[in-house]
């Protein structure tokens, strides 16, 4: 009953939100994306069966896929970083005469029953239907799917635990090192391969309905849920207590920006915004970590000679931080927008400062790309072209959101901070900014050789960078025409 009531309250809260109407387009895009990826997973599942059958004929395809289950679990672990932690919604229920443990249990059960845990079955069901059905029949397919679902439930609780701890201190991301490091060690030590053998036997146990396989997976999932309940129960009251930290910490004034006048002052303000507030700082380190992970995948030549995937990862490393940060442009400033509007052209200088600072941050992925350039995974021309194309057209596109963003984002959102939904403009412009470069490059390589296409991409980027004051001025003029409407909405959503 409590679980049903909580679900009903969540639906009512979503419908009564003042931004409900604005989020309809975002929801449409989410459903469209889910449909697209579901169809793509089905395609991957079918293609994996034929690839394994032809490429490794001396092993059954389901044995090969089971050896790779840790890879799927790792991808699922990081995919869940885009999801909110459900237990953030416990705060209103603490005011009611309900036991805290009951509410936590209900929310954790809801997380275990989340439809996202079933999403990977779009890949595993068609694969099992082709590879498992002929040996074990429908019961074998059902057992395999139930086992995969239990694995994803346990993986969801593990990801939730890390995300919750990271909201307190980002250093907790290091928890993944002993877990995945030990798995890699057991796999890659000479003549071991224990990790892949364990998962191969575990997958076969699901197919054969081995009770030990199901009970072991269920015990791990329940254990992780129990750890989540204990940790989150502690953190809830710690945040509610709101203890103040009176210790003096080292504070950088970023005085080297003083030589750049008023724009330098706003660059200092932007750095203080990022590194002195909980939400922006957490976002910064999270996206930096994701950038490093993808750069490591590119440096390790994971995709081999697949140029399209190498180009995709290279572009992602350059634009992920800028896209995710600038998609919230002016949203954090909504907390003090009235002060920014006092002086003429303040917003123009602020937009310049944001652009310059995001351009400076591109030095990080450029340095990360040097090793793939040296090893020949990507060319120096491609890396430089994506650098300036990101600095130019991509940033120019995503910064258009400064005109339309009118929802205040929480600066110090902690464990129970309200989530910030995406508006129609944020979703649409972010998709355009992310997808357009790859489409443009594909069109250029269709008509031109690869080197000339890279040069064309580089020239487009340099031209946009050279004219940055013109298009930033255009953004500023359009924003000022909407300033009173935006200011009112910023105040209403604080």
N, C-alpha and C positions, 0 to 999 in steps of 0.2 A: 504493500500500500504506500509506504514512504517513497519507494522508488517511482511509483506511478505519479504521486503528487509532485515530486521534484521535477519530473519530466513535464508535467502539465504547467508548472510554474515557469519553467524555462521557455516554453512556447509562448505563454502569455507575456513574459518579459520581453521577448523578441518582438512581438506584435505591438506592444505598447511603447517601444523605444521610439524617440523622435526621429531617428534615422532609418526607420524600418522601410519607408518608401524609397529612400535613396539606395538602399542595399539590395533592392530587387534585381537590378542589372548585375550586380556582383554575384548574386545567387545563381542567376541564369548562366553566367560565365563559369561558375563552379560546377554546375550540373553538366554543362557542355564539356568541360574538361574531364569530369569523371567518366562520361560516356566515351570520350575519345580514348582515354587511357585504358578503360576496360576493354574496348575493341582492340587496342594495341597489345594489351597483355594476352588476349586470346590468340592473336597472331603470333606473338613470341612463343607461347606455349606450343603451338602447332609446329612452328619452324624449329624449335629446339629438338622436338622428337625426331624430325627428319635429319637434322644436322648430326645428332648423336648416333642415329642408326647408321648413317653413311660414314661418318668420320671415325667412330670407334665401334666397329662391328663385333668385337670380341666381348663387349659388355652390354648389359641391358640398359636402355636409355634412362630408366628410373633410378638405377644405381648411380649413374653419372650425375644426374640432377641432384640426388640426395647428397652426394659429396660436396656439391656447391651450395647447400642450404645455409652455411655460415655467411656466404656472400649476400644472399637474399635477406638474411636477418640484419646484416650490417646496413644495407640500403634502407630497410624498413625502419631501423633505429633512427637514422638521420632524417628520414622523411617525416617522422613524427615530431621533429623539432618545429615544424610549421604549424602544429596543432596546439591549442591552448590546453593547460592542465585543468581537467574538470573540477578538481577540488577547490579551485579558486572561488567557486560559487557557494562555498559553505558559509560565508560570513553572515548572510541574512538569517540563516537557520540557527545560528548561535544565540539569537535573541529570543527564540521560541523555547518552550519547555520540552526540548527534545535532547536525548543523550547525544553527546558529540560523536561517540563511537558509532552509533546507529546511522547518523548522517554520513559520516565518512565511509562506512561500509556500503551504504546505498550508492554513493557517488563512485566508489571504486568498482562496484558491480556494474554500474552503468558504463564505466570505462572499459570493462572487460567485454561487455555486450555491444560495444561500439561497432557499427557496420564497417568501419575502416579495417577492423581485424579480418574481415571476409574478403577484402579487396584483392589480395594476392591469389585467391582461388580462381579469379579470371584467368590466371596463367596456369595454375596447377591442375585445375579440373580438365581442360582439354588435353593437357599433356598426359594426365593419368588415364583419360579415356582412351588414348591411343596406345599407351605403353603398358598400363597395368591391367586393363580390362581383359585382354586376351589370355592372361595367366591366372588372374584371381577373381575375375568377374566383377559384378557391381559391388558386392561387399568389400572387395579389396580397394576399389575406387573410393567408396564411402569412408573406409577406415583411414585411407591416406589423406583425404580432405579434412576429416575431423582432427587428425594429428597435426596437420599444417595449421589449422585454425588455433589449436591449443598453443602451438609454438608462437604464433603471432600475438596471442593474448599475453603470454609470458613476456615476450619481447616488448609489448606495449607497456607493461608495468615497469620493466627495466628502464625503458626510455623515459617514462614519466618520473621515476625516481631521480635520474640524472638531471632532468629539466628542472624539477622542483629545487634541487640543491643548487643548481646553477643560478637560479633566481636570487639566491642569497649571496653566493660568491662564485664567480666564474671559474675559479680554480678547481671546482668540483668536476669540471669536464675531464680532469686527469683520471677520474675513476675508471674511464674506459680503457686506459692504458694497460693495467694488469689483466683485465678481462680479455680483451682482444689480443694483447701481446702474448699471453699464455697460450691462447688458441693458435696464434701464428707460430709460436715456438714449437708446440707439439706437432704442428703440421710440417714445418720446414726443417726440423732437425734431420740429419742423415738417417735414412732407412726407418722413418717413423710413420708419418702420415696418419697419426692417431686421430686427429680432428676429423678428417674426411671419412675415415673408417667408422668412427663413432656415429656420425650423422648418416652414413650409408646404412648401418645396422639399425639406427633409430627409424629411418624412413621405411625400411623393410618391416620393422616391428609394427608400424602403423598399418601397413598393407595387410599383414597377417593377423591383425587384431591381438597383438601380444599385450597382455595386461600390464607388464612391467614398463613398456614403452609409454603407454597412456598415463599410468599412475605416476611415473617419474616426471613426465612433462607437467602434469597437473600439480604435483607437489611443488615444483619449481615456481609455477605461476602463482600458486596460493602463497608460497613463502615470500615472493616479491611483493604481492599485494599486502601482506602483513607488514613488511618493512616500510612500504609506502604509507600505511595507516599510522604507524608509530612516528615516522619522520614528519609527516604532514601535521599530525596532531601536536607535535612540539612546536613546529614553525607557526602554526595558526596563532597560538597565544603569545608567542614572541612578537609577532607583528602587531597584534592587538594591543600589547602593552606599550608599543611605540617608545621604547627607551631611547633617550637622546645620547649621542656620542659626543662628549665634551672634550675629547682628546684633540690636541692640536696636531694636524697632519701637515706634511709638506705640500705647499700649494705653489704651483708654477704660475707666474704672471704672463708668460709668453711675451716677454718684453721685446724680443727681436722683431715683433710685428709693428712696433711703434714707428719705425721708419717709413711705413707705408700709409701713414695718415689715417683718415676715417675708415677706409676699407680694411686697413690692418687692425683697427680697433674691433671691427665686426668679425674679423677672422679670429681674434682672441676670444670674442664672445661665443663664436661657434665652437671653438675648442673647449671652452669651459662648459658649454651646453653638453657636449659629448662625454667629457671625462669627469664631470662633477654631478651628474644626474644618473640615477640608477637605470632607467629604461634606455636612454641613448647609449650609455656605456655598455650595458649588457648586449644591445644590438650590435654595437661596434665589434666587440670581441667574438660574438657568435658568427657574424658574417666573415670576419677575418679568419676564423677557424675553418669555415666552409671553404673559403678561398684557398687556404693552405692545403686542405684535403684534396681538392680538385687539381691543384698545381702538382701535388705529389703523384696523383694518378697520371697526369701528363708526363711528369718526369720519369715515372716508372714504365712508360710506353705500354700502358695497359691496353690501349686500343690498336696497337701495332701500326699497320699501314693504312688504317681507316682515316683518311684525311678529313672527312666530314666531321667525325667525332672529335678528332684532335683540334680542329678549328672551333668546334662548338665549345669545348672545354676551355680553350685559350680565350675565347670571347667572354665566357662566363667568368673566368678569373678576373678579367678586367672590369666588367660592368656590374658584378653582383653587388658589391658594396654600394656603389653609386646609385644603382636602381633601387635598392631596398631603403637607402637613407633618403634620397631625394623624392621618393614616392610619398614621404611624409613632410615634404617641404612646407614650411609655415605652420604645420600642425602643432609642433612643440612651442613655437612662438605664439600660438593662440593663448597661452597662459599669461602672456604680458603684452598682447598685441596693442593695447591702448597706449602704452608708453612708446612703442615703436612708431605709432602714427602721429606723434606730436610734431616732429620736425620734417621738413620737406626733403624728399629724396632719401630718407632713411632706408626705406625698403629697397630702393635701387642699390644702394651700397651694400646692404645685407645680402642681396641676391648675388652681387659680384663676389662678395666674400665667400659665400657658399660654393660658388662655382670654382673659385681659385683653390679653395681648400680640398674639394673633391678631386680636382686635377692633381694636386700635390699627392694625395693618397694613391694615385695611380702608379707612383714610383714603386710601391710595394709589389703589385703583381708584375710590373716590368722586371724587377729583380728576380722574382720567382720564375719568370719565363726564360731567364738566361741559360739555365741548365738544359731545358728542352731544346733551346736554340743550338747550344753547343753539340748536343747529341743528335741533332738533325730531325727531331720529332716535328718541330715547326720551324719555319724559316724566320730569320731576323726581319725580313720585309713584312711577313704576316703579323708578327708580334708588334712591330711599329705601326702597321696599318690599323690593327685593332686598338692600339693605345690611343691614337689620335682620332679614330672614328668614335671611340667611347667618349673621349674628351669633347668631341664636336657634336655630331648629330644625335648621339644617344643622350648626352646630358642636355642638349637643347630641347629634345623631345620631352624628357621626363620633367624638366623644370617648368614646363607649361602648367604643371599641376599647382604651381604657386598661385595661379589665378583662381583655381576651382576648389582647392582644399579649404574647407571652412569648418573643420571639426577639430577641436582641441585634443591633443594627445597627452597622456599622462607622463609627467617628467620623472616621477619617482614611484612608478607603479611597482609594488612589491608582490608578495605572495598572493594577495587577493585583489589585485588591481583589475579594474574592468577591462575587458578586451576592446580593441579598436578595430572595427570592421572596415573593409575597403569600400570606397564609393565607386560609382560607375566610372567616373573619370580616372580614378587611380587604377582600376583594373584594366580599362581599355588602353590607356596611354602606356602603362607598364608593359602590357603584352606587345604593343606596337614597337616600343623602344627595344625590347628584347628580341623579337622575331625579325624585325626589319633588316638588321645587318646581315644575317645569314641569307635571307632572301635576296638582298642586293648583291651579295658576293656570288651566290649561285647564278644569278642573272649575268653578272659580269664574266664569270668563268665560262658561261655558255657561249658568249660572243667573243671573248678574249682569252689568250693563254693565261696561265695562272699568275705569272710574274706581272704581266700588264694589268690584270685584275687587281692584284695587291697594290700596285702603284695608283690605280684609279681610286681605290678605297682610301689610300693614304692622302691623296690630293683632296678628296671630298672632306676628310676629317680636318686637314689643315685649313681649308677655306672656311669651314664653320668655326674653327677656333679663332681665326683671324678676325672674324666678324662678330665675336661674342658680345661686344658692347651693344651692337645694333639689336640683336634678338633679345638680349636681356632687357634693354630699354623698352622694347615692344611688350615684353612680359610685364614690366613695371607699369606701363601706361594702362594696359588692360586690367591689371590688378587694382589700380587706383580707381577705376571706374566702378568696380564692384566692392570697394572697401567697406562701405557702410553695411551692406548685406552680409559680407564675410565677418565683420566684427561682431555683428549681432549673433550670428551662428556660433562663432567662437565662444562668446559669453554663455550661450545656452548649453553648450556641451562641455563646460569646464567641470 
